[in-house]
Amino acid sequence: MSRKPVFGNARAALEQLKEEMAAELGIDGSKMDTGDLPSRSIGHYGGIYGGKIGGQMTRRLIEMGEQQLAKQK
């Protein structure tokens, strides 16, 4: 399965959704200072935050899809 978005503007929409989910979780990745951290630590933090944000994004996308299907019926 390809990770490439089917629609060209999907990437921007997914980035916006990712930022919204991070804000809801109280995570501000733009203010993280990772300059002094070794790469192993950065991967650890990325996994923690990425998993939480990705899980919320998946839930939201499923919810949006279910709403669209309900409207079609």
Residue pairs with C-beta under 8 A, 6 or more apart in sequence:
5 11
5 14
14 57
17 57
17 60
17 61
18 53
18 57
21 53
21 56
21 57
21 60
22 28
22 29
22 49
22 53
24 56
25 52
25 53
25 56
27 49
27 52
27 53
29 49
32 45
34 41
34 42
34 45
37 45
